[in-house]
Amino acid sequence: MLQIRLHGRGGQGVVTAAEMLSLSAFLEGHYAQAFPSFGSERTGAPVVAYARIDDKEIRTHEPILKPNAVVVQDRTLLGAVDVFSGIDPNGYAIINSADPAEVIVPELVKALPAGHVLTVPATDFAMQKIGRPLPGAPMLAALAAAAGVFKLESVQKSFQTRYPGKVGDANAETAALAYNYIINLKNGGANA
């Protein structure tokens, strides 16, 4: 079972991202679940959402304490919350930031395998295509590119299904930007 924990702030679409992650896996024939965990339930407050993907029915529903991947949609949480708590020693960490991972989380970069801690300017991509700071689609596409969890097309289709028309298409475009950005990094390209 693949267990993913998503961190962000209220209003950034963290819960929606977990749902879209689950739908992306479902579109590829997997069993999947997504559920949120709210604190003070207000805009800007820390929010955690969880997603599980498996090839068999998922019966557990408790919060994920030992994730295989952590997606951080708001880098300001890095100093406020222990977002990487319990991460698998071979896990993946995807952080929404234009700064390289070596700069913002050097200890995590040393602790996880090479190429398993990546940053992507997801909010920048969202602002370019959506016009709002909603990093969900690019963050999921970055995870797909980094970990091979699911395909870019599944991420795109999940957003286009949930948001038909221009909004879904704009999210699909941000997903493609992030996916290609991570593939470029993995192939030795510079941060663009």
C-alpha positions as CSV (number, residue, x, y, z in Angstrom):
1,M,0.0,0.0,0.0
2,L,1.2,3.5,-0.9
3,Q,0.5,6.1,1.8
4,I,0.7,9.8,1.1
5,R,0.3,12.7,3.5
6,L,-0.4,16.2,2.1
7,H,0.3,19.3,4.1
8,G,-0.8,22.9,3.3
9,R,-2.9,25.7,4.6
10,G,-6.6,26.2,4.5
11,G,-7.7,27.6,1.1
12,Q,-4.9,26.0,-0.9
13,G,-6.9,23.0,-2.0
14,V,-5.1,20.4,0.1
15,V,-8.2,18.3,0.6
16,T,-9.1,18.6,-3.1
17,A,-5.6,17.6,-4.0
18,A,-5.9,14.4,-1.9
19,E,-9.2,13.7,-3.6
20,M,-7.7,14.2,-7.0
21,L,-4.8,12.0,-6.1
22,S,-7.2,9.3,-5.1
23,L,-9.2,9.8,-8.4
24,S,-6.0,9.6,-10.4
25,A,-5.1,6.3,-8.9
26,F,-8.7,5.0,-9.4
27,L,-8.5,6.0,-13.1
28,E,-5.6,3.6,-13.4
29,G,-7.5,0.7,-11.8
30,H,-6.2,1.0,-8.2
31,Y,-8.2,1.1,-5.0
32,A,-7.8,4.5,-3.4
33,Q,-9.0,6.6,-0.5
34,A,-8.6,10.2,0.6
35,F,-9.6,12.0,3.7
36,P,-8.8,15.3,5.5
37,S,-7.8,16.2,9.1
38,F,-8.7,19.7,10.1
39,G,-7.5,21.8,12.9
40,S,-9.1,25.2,13.4
41,E,-10.8,25.0,9.9
42,R,-10.1,28.5,8.8
43,T,-8.3,30.0,5.8
44,G,-4.5,29.9,6.4
45,A,-4.6,27.3,9.2
46,P,-2.5,24.2,8.7
47,V,-4.4,21.4,7.0
48,V,-3.4,17.8,6.6
49,A,-5.0,15.3,4.1
50,Y,-4.2,11.7,3.5
51,A,-4.4,9.4,0.5
52,R,-3.8,5.7,0.2
53,I,-3.4,3.7,-3.0
54,D,-3.4,-0.1,-3.2
55,D,-4.2,-3.0,-5.6
56,K,-6.7,-4.4,-3.1
57,E,-9.5,-3.0,-1.1
58,I,-8.4,-0.5,1.6
59,R,-10.0,-1.1,5.0
60,T,-7.9,1.1,7.2
61,H,-9.0,4.7,7.8
62,E,-6.7,6.1,10.5
63,P,-4.3,9.0,9.8
64,I,-1.0,8.2,8.1
65,L,1.9,8.2,10.5
66,K,4.5,6.6,8.3
67,P,4.0,8.0,4.8
68,N,5.7,6.7,1.7
69,A,5.5,10.3,0.3
70,V,4.9,13.7,1.8
71,V,3.6,16.6,-0.3
72,V,4.0,20.1,1.2
73,Q,1.9,22.7,-0.6
74,D,3.1,25.6,1.6
75,R,6.8,25.8,2.5
76,T,6.0,28.1,5.5
77,L,4.9,24.9,7.3
78,L,8.5,23.6,7.3
79,G,9.3,25.6,10.4
80,A,5.9,25.4,12.0
81,V,4.9,21.7,11.7
82,D,7.0,18.5,11.6
83,V,5.7,17.7,8.1
84,F,8.2,14.9,7.5
85,S,7.5,13.0,10.7
86,G,7.6,9.3,10.1
87,I,8.5,9.5,6.4
88,D,9.7,6.2,5.0
89,P,13.5,6.0,4.7
90,N,13.0,5.4,1.0
91,G,10.1,7.9,0.7
92,Y,9.6,10.9,-1.4
93,A,9.2,14.6,-0.3
94,I,7.7,17.1,-2.8
95,I,7.8,20.7,-1.6
96,N,6.2,23.7,-3.2
97,S,9.2,26.1,-3.6
98,A,11.3,27.8,-6.2
99,D,14.3,27.2,-4.1
100,P,16.2,23.9,-4.4
101,A,15.6,21.2,-1.8
102,E,19.3,21.3,-0.7
103,V,18.8,24.9,0.5
104,I,15.5,24.6,2.3
105,V,15.7,21.0,3.8
106,P,19.4,20.0,3.6
107,E,19.1,17.4,6.4
108,L,16.2,15.6,4.7
109,V,18.1,15.6,1.4
110,K,20.9,13.8,3.2
111,A,18.5,11.4,4.9
112,L,16.5,10.2,1.9
113,P,17.9,8.6,-1.4
114,A,19.2,10.9,-4.1
115,G,16.3,12.4,-6.1
116,H,13.7,11.7,-3.5
117,V,13.4,15.3,-2.1
118,L,12.3,17.7,-4.8
119,T,11.0,21.2,-5.0
120,V,8.7,22.5,-7.7
121,P,7.4,26.1,-8.1
122,A,3.8,24.9,-8.1
123,T,2.3,28.2,-7.0
124,D,4.1,30.0,-9.8
125,F,2.8,27.5,-12.3
126,A,-0.7,27.9,-10.9
127,M,-0.6,31.7,-11.1
128,Q,0.6,31.4,-14.7
129,K,-2.3,29.2,-15.9
130,I,-5.1,29.4,-13.3
131,G,-4.5,32.9,-12.0
132,R,-4.9,31.8,-8.4
133,P,-2.4,30.3,-5.9
134,L,-3.8,26.7,-6.1
135,P,-0.9,24.3,-6.3
136,G,-2.7,21.0,-6.1
137,A,-2.5,19.9,-9.7
138,P,1.2,20.8,-10.1
139,M,2.1,19.1,-6.8
140,L,0.4,15.9,-7.8
141,A,2.0,15.9,-11.2
142,A,5.4,16.5,-9.5
143,L,4.7,13.5,-7.3
144,A,3.8,11.4,-10.4
145,A,7.0,12.4,-12.1
146,A,9.2,11.8,-9.1
147,A,7.8,8.6,-7.8
148,G,6.0,7.1,-10.8
149,V,2.9,6.7,-8.6
150,F,0.5,7.4,-11.5
151,K,0.6,9.0,-14.9
152,L,0.4,12.7,-15.8
153,E,-2.6,12.0,-17.9
154,S,-4.5,10.6,-14.9
155,V,-3.8,13.7,-12.9
156,Q,-5.0,15.9,-15.7
157,K,-8.1,13.8,-16.3
158,S,-9.0,13.9,-12.6
159,F,-9.0,17.7,-12.5
160,Q,-10.8,17.9,-15.9
161,T,-13.5,15.5,-14.6
162,R,-14.0,17.5,-11.3
163,Y,-13.8,20.9,-13.1
164,P,-15.0,20.6,-16.7
165,G,-14.1,23.4,-19.0
166,K,-11.5,26.1,-18.6
167,V,-10.8,25.5,-14.9
168,G,-10.0,21.8,-15.5
169,D,-8.0,22.6,-18.6
170,A,-5.9,25.2,-16.7
171,N,-5.2,22.7,-13.9
172,A,-4.2,20.2,-16.6
173,E,-1.8,22.7,-18.0
174,T,-0.2,23.4,-14.6
175,A,0.1,19.7,-14.1
176,A,2.0,19.4,-17.3
177,L,4.4,22.2,-16.4
178,A,5.2,20.6,-13.1
179,Y,5.6,17.1,-14.5
180,N,8.0,18.3,-17.2
181,Y,9.9,20.4,-14.6
182,I,10.5,17.4,-12.4
183,I,11.4,15.1,-15.4
184,N,13.9,17.8,-16.5
185,L,15.4,17.8,-12.9
186,K,15.6,14.0,-12.8
187,N,17.4,14.1,-16.2
188,G,20.0,16.4,-14.9
189,G,18.5,19.7,-16.1
190,A,18.8,22.9,-14.1
191,N,15.9,24.4,-12.3
192,A,14.1,26.4,-14.9
